[in-house]
Every structure is written in C-alpha cells, then in structure tokens.
C-alpha cells in the first residue's frame, strides 16, 4: 500500500473560476436579442414585403444573357422556378430562406465554438457572446434577403465541415466550389472567404504531404470570378431587363437614399463605377459620423473576437491572433471605403475571424481558462451593446450623436 502524501495549497491544481455572473448576464441578453429578432422577423413576414425594394430586384438578375456580376443567386432562383422568370412570392421565399439559413449558421457557429471549452458556464458564455453581439445574428434576422447570407453560409461551411475525413481531391474541389459560390454572389467576399478556405484545406495538404502549390486550386476560381466581376461592366440591357422583370412581378420602386438619385436599388447601382458610387453615398454622411460609427463597430468587433479567443484558452498576445484580428479589421476598413454599410462589413469580418478561430482550435485539447473580472465585464459590455445596437441600421445617415 502506497504511503499517503500531503500536498500543499501551491501544489494542488487550480481550477478556473466559472464566469457564472458573466454567463448569466450575456445569456439573458442573448435571450432578449433572440426574442426581439424573432419578433422583428415575424412582423416583416406578416407585413407581406420582407425584402426591401432596394434588395428585391437583384433576384431577377441572372445568367440568362451570360455572366454578370452578382448573378448567381438569381440564376439559382430562375432554375428553381422551372427556368422561368421568378414570381415575387418565390423571390421572397428564397431571400428570406437565405437569411434564416444564415441565422441558423450563426447559431451553429456559436455551438461549435462552445464545444472548444471544457467548462459549462464558460461554454455558455462563449455561445451567448456570439449570439448576442450586434455583429451577426441580429443583423441577418432584420436585414433580410441580402446576399451576405451566402457569404455567412459558405464561411461556416468551410469551418464546420470535417475536411480531414475526405480525400484530398474532394477537399480541394469542395473548398474551391464553396468559395467561388460566395464570390459569384458578392465579389467583395473574396477578401474574407479565400483565407478561410485556405485554412480549411491546409491540414489536409499537410497530412497527405500534398504540395502546397495545390492550394492555388482553391484560390484561382474565386480570384477569376472576382476579377471578371470587377473588370466586366454589367450590360445596361441586362440590368434594365432585370429591373423591368422585378417591377412586373410587383416589386415597388425604392425610396431614394440620396437626393436626386432615383435609381437607388441593388440592380441599378451596378451600372455605376466604384468612384461614382463612393462619391454619391459618402455625400450624405459627415466625417464625424463616419469616424464615430467606425469606432463603435470596430470596438464591438475587437471585444467579440478577443473575448472568444480568450475563452477558448488562447492568449491575445499570440501572433496568430494579432494577424487574424488585424486582417479582419483591414478587410472591414477596405470595404468601408467602397460602401457605407459599415455594420455589414464589420459583421462579415467578425464572422470570418470566428470561423478561423474554430479552424485553429480543437475540441480534443481544451485548455482551462481562468476567468476574471475583466472577462465578466467584457461579457456584460457585449450583452449591453447587443441589446442597444441590435436595431441599428447598416449605415447611419446622421451624425452618430444625434441617434436615439
């Protein structure tokens, strides 16, 4: 019989403190966000026009006359409609379905990230933090029908699919196809989808000792589609035809956002160049408003990704975290130059970074994380911003201090 031994307090293994208070605060906030989002979605559906007149016409833009920028979802809808012009009802079902799928994808991402954490309260806090944040689920539940939903579905699929269980050929082709689908829906997604796609295939290339040059198979289709979208102007006749089909189906004219700009819809704006669109839409904003909104969304972004990275047991001082965070922020800032939908850009950047976090961590090695008052305060702050900012629009056309 082995002799009994005494252990000092210093030798006993320490257990992390479960963030019960923080988990409860952010969990209740997440529940409130879910309820409000569900109510908002129900009101939109009962109103009969869940798609805004700005967004709806894009579903009649397809490949019937050849490749056109952002024409893939419309082409899929046309094929689902029996190769005929879609009805307004079909467009609403398709568009709302995409947004609901994005909401479910965000919920799945939250659950998968929570599995990286060994302690229940910490896992609950992490999942609730992803759900409650205004950069994610609340936006997709309100801003219905945008093709951003395709990007979210692709990002989560790239992060969630068990690629290591598949043959290398299927991994390369599958990741390439998913990335190309996102870029064909919205060409600017290339800056977010391609890095996540590379992270998806890299473990397979290393395990099977496949040359790294084969990663070009994943990158090339998306780059080609993005290049064609940027270089080939959308034919005016195709845009007029799509807009006429939308009007004939019952889509009402969009309310002009910029005085004097009567063609304020997702299809008509494709006829304008980059510089002209930037000049037009930034004319309705003030420098203080741009700076204020950018700082707000950037702060929420940093709190969200930093908190998730910390809760999965990693240090925010790691170089990989700095690269991920700065890369996502630079992508959001670059997209903010191209458009004024600041909340959309920071949301997509946050989703991409969270998907990368899921790819770079494992549920087999789940380190314990001591949770202190700073983390609890961060959870409470994220829950508060989730409640206060969940109804904010993608862009603000008045100085941010005048908002109520």
Residue pairs with C-beta under 8 A, 6 or more apart in sequence:
14 370
15 368
16 119
16 122
16 368
16 369
16 370
16 371
17 370
17 371
17 372
18 119
18 120
18 121
18 122
18 371
19 121
19 122
19 125
19 371
19 375
19 376
19 379
20 121
21 376
22 125
22 371
22 375
22 376
22 377
22 378
22 379
22 380
23 121
23 122
23 124
23 125
23 128
23 379
25 376
25 379
25 380
25 383
26 125
26 128
26 129
26 132
26 379
26 380
26 382
26 383
26 386
27 124
27 125
27 128
28 383
29 128
29 132
29 382
29 383
29 384
29 386
29 387
30 127
30 128
30 129
30 131
30 132
30 383
30 386
32 387
33 131
33 132
33 137
33 138
33 386
33 387
33 390
34 131
34 137
36 138
36 390
36 391
37 103
37 137
37 138
37 141
37 142
37 390
38 141
40 141
40 142
40 391
41 50
41 100
41 141
41 142
41 144
44 50
44 142
44 144
45 96
49 92
49 252
50 92
50 95
50 96
50 144
50 145
51 59
51 91
51 92
51 95
51 96
51 144
51 145
51 251
52 144
52 145
52 254
53 251
53 252
53 253
53 254
53 255
53 265
54 254
54 264
54 265
54 266
55 95
55 144
55 145
55 146
55 265
55 266
56 88
56 91
56 92
56 95
56 145
56 246
56 251
56 265
57 242
57 243
57 246
57 251
57 265
57 266
57 267
57 268
58 70
58 73
58 74
58 147
58 242
58 266
58 267
59 73
59 74
59 77
59 86
59 91
59 94
59 95
59 145
59 246
60 74
60 85
60 86
60 91
60 242
60 243
60 245
60 246
60 249
60 267
61 68
61 70
61 71
61 74
61 238
61 239
61 242
61 267
61 270
62 68
62 71
62 74
62 75
62 77
62 78
62 242
63 71
63 72
63 75
64 75
64 78
65 235
65 237
65 238
65 241
67 228
67 232
68 234
68 235
68 238
69 187
69 228
69 229
69 232
69 234
69 270
70 147
70 184
70 185
70 186
70 187
70 229
70 266
70 270
71 184
72 181
72 184
72 185
73 94
73 98
73 147
73 150
73 185
74 86
74 242
77 86
77 90
77 91
77 94
78 84
78 85
78 86
80 86
80 90
80 94
81 87
81 90
85 245
85 249
86 94
86 249
87 249
88 249
88 250
88 251
91 249
91 251
92 145
95 144
95 145
96 144
96 145
98 145
98 147
98 149
98 150
98 153
99 140
99 141
99 143
99 144
99 145
99 146
99 149
101 149
101 153
102 140
102 148
102 149
102 152
102 153
103 137
103 140
103 141
105 152
105 153
105 156
105 157
106 130
106 131
106 136
106 137
106 140
106 152
106 156
106 351
107 131
107 137
108 156
108 160
109 130
109 156
109 159
109 160
109 351
109 354
109 355
109 358
110 126
110 127
110 128
110 130
110 131
111 127
112 159
112 160
112 358
113 126
113 127
113 130
113 308
113 312
113 354
113 357
113 358
114 123
114 124
114 126
114 127
115 123
115 363
116 126
116 312
116 313
116 358
116 361
116 362
116 363
116 366
117 123
117 126
117 311
117 312
117 313
117 366
117 369
118 366
118 368
119 368
122 311
122 369
122 371
125 311
125 371
125 379
126 307
126 308
126 311
126 312
128 379
128 383
129 304
129 307
129 308
129 311
129 379
129 382
129 383
130 136
130 137
130 304
130 308
130 354
131 137
132 382
132 383
132 386
132 387
133 300
133 304
133 350
133 382
133 385
133 386
134 300
134 343
134 385
134 386
134 389
134 390
134 392
135 297
135 300
135 301
135 304
135 343
135 346
135 347
135 350
135 351
136 347
136 350
136 351
138 386
138 390
138 391
139 343
139 344
139 347
139 394
140 148
140 149
140 152
142 390
142 391
143 344
143 394
146 344
147 185
147 186
148 186
148 344
148 347
148 348
150 181
150 182
150 185
150 186
150 189
151 182
151 185
151 186
151 189
151 192
151 193
151 348
151 351
152 348
152 351
154 178
154 179
154 181
154 182
154 189
154 193
155 182
155 192
155 193
155 196
155 351
155 352
155 355
156 351
156 355
157 178
158 175
158 178
158 179
158 193
158 196
158 197
158 199
158 200
158 355
158 359
159 196
159 199
159 200
159 355
159 356
159 358
159 359
160 358
161 174
161 200
163 171
163 174
163 175
163 200
163 201
163 203
163 204
164 203
164 204
164 207
166 174
166 204
168 204
168 205
168 208
168 210
168 214
171 200
171 201
171 204
172 201
172 214
172 215
172 217
172 218
173 217
175 197
175 200
175 201
175 218
176 197
176 217
176 218
176 219
176 220
176 221
176 222
177 221
178 193
178 197
179 190
179 193
179 194
179 197
179 218
179 219
179 221
179 222
180 221
180 222
180 225
182 189
182 193
182 222
183 189
183 190
183 193
183 222
183 225
183 226
183 229
184 225
184 229
187 225
187 226
187 229
187 230
188 226
188 335
188 338
189 348
190 222
190 223
190 225
190 226
191 331
191 334
191 335
192 328
192 331
192 348
192 349
192 351
192 352
193 222
193 352
194 218
194 219
194 222
194 223
195 327
195 352
195 356
196 352
196 355
196 356
196 359
197 218
197 219
197 222
198 215
198 218
198 219
199 356
199 359
199 360
200 359
201 215
201 218
202 215
204 210
205 211
205 212
205 214
205 215
233 271
234 270
234 271
236 271
239 267
239 268
239 270
239 271
242 267
243 265
243 267
243 268
246 267
247 253
253 262
253 265
254 264
254 265
255 264
256 262
256 264
257 264
257 281
257 284
257 397
258 264
258 280
258 281
258 283
258 284
261 280
263 269
263 271
269 277
272 280
274 338
277 338
277 339
278 337
278 338
278 339
281 339
281 340
282 290
282 340
284 340
284 397
285 340
285 395
285 396
285 397
286 399
288 399
288 400
288 401
289 396
289 397
289 398
289 399
289 400
290 340
292 399
292 400
292 401
293 342
293 395
293 396
293 400
294 333
294 336
294 342
296 389
296 400
297 332
297 342
297 343
297 346
298 329
298 332
298 346
300 346
300 382
300 385
300 389
301 328
301 329
301 332
301 346
301 349
301 350
302 325
302 329
303 378
303 381
303 382
303 385
304 350
304 354
304 382
305 324
305 325
305 328
305 350
305 353
305 354
305 357
306 316
306 321
306 325
306 378
307 375
307 378
307 379
307 382
308 354
308 357
309 316
309 321
309 357
310 316
310 369
310 375
311 369
311 371
311 375
312 357
312 361
312 369
313 361
313 366
313 367
313 368
313 369
314 321
314 361
315 321
320 360
324 353
324 356
324 357
325 353
327 353
328 349
328 350
328 352
328 353
329 349
331 345
331 348
331 349
331 352
332 342
332 345
332 346
332 348
332 349
333 345
335 344
335 345
335 348
335 349
336 342
336 345
339 345
340 395
341 394
341 395
342 394
342 395
342 396
343 392
343 393
343 394
343 395
344 394
392 403
396 403
